[in-house]
């Protein structure tokens, strides 16, 4: 399953999806924790009612409004900090 299979409002919040050798989803990593509704939506899309391997980089909860307002800044900062790790 590729990221393109997810609706834009969820795809935007996903940092990484990890897969098993059989191409089933093993873990979904988001920038901030998903809401219960978003988790239900993702479980429905990947068609695995028992899936519960949701992880997030940050532990703070943010509203959709906060996310929309700050997502570009957050993604850029996170990406820049990851690249700086390689320089150490």
C-alpha positions in Angstrom: 0.0 0.0 0.0 1.4 3.4 -0.9 0.8 6.7 0.7 -1.2 7.8 -2.3 -4.0 5.5 -1.2 -4.7 7.7 1.8 -6.8 10.8 1.7 -4.8 14.0 1.6 -5.9 15.1 5.1 -4.4 11.9 6.5 -1.4 11.6 4.1 -0.3 15.0 5.2 0.0 14.0 8.8 1.9 10.8 8.1 5.7 10.8 8.5 6.4 7.2 7.6 4.7 3.9 6.9 6.6 0.7 7.6 5.7 -2.6 5.9 6.1 -6.3 6.6 7.7 -8.6 4.0 4.2 -9.4 2.7 3.5 -5.7 2.1 1.1 -5.4 5.0 1.4 -2.2 7.1 3.4 -2.9 10.3 3.5 0.7 11.7 2.2 4.1 10.9 4.2 7.0 12.2 2.6 10.4 12.3 4.0 13.8 13.3 1.4 14.2 16.1 -1.0 11.5 17.5 -4.0 10.7 15.4 -7.5 11.2 16.8 -9.6 8.1 17.4 -11.6 9.0 14.3 -8.5 9.3 12.1 -7.2 5.9 13.5 -10.6 4.3 12.6 -10.3 5.8 9.1 -6.8 4.5 8.6 -7.7 1.0 9.9 -10.6 0.9 7.4 -8.3 2.0 4.5 -5.7 -0.6 5.2 -8.5 -3.2 5.8 -7.0 -4.6 9.1 -9.5 -4.3 11.9 -6.9 -5.4 14.4 -4.2 -2.9 13.4 -3.1 -0.7 16.4 0.5 0.2 15.6 0.2 3.9 15.6 3.2 5.9 16.7 3.9 9.6 16.6 7.1 11.7 16.7 5.6 14.3 19.0 3.3 13.6 22.0 1.4 16.9 22.0 -2.0 16.9 20.5 -2.9 19.5 18.0 -6.1 20.6 16.4 -6.6 20.4 12.7 -6.5 24.2 12.7 -3.1 24.3 14.5 -1.8 21.6 12.2 -2.9 23.4 9.0 -1.3 26.7 10.3 2.0 25.2 11.4 2.6 22.0 9.3 5.0 23.4 6.8 7.1 25.0 9.5 7.1 21.8 11.6 8.0 19.5 8.6 10.8 21.9 7.5 12.3 22.1 11.0 12.1 18.3 11.5 13.6 17.6 8.1 16.4 20.2 8.7 17.2 18.6 12.1 17.4 15.2 10.6 19.8 16.3 7.9 22.0 18.0 10.5 22.4 14.7 12.3 24.3 13.4 9.3 26.8 16.2 9.7 27.8 15.3 13.2 
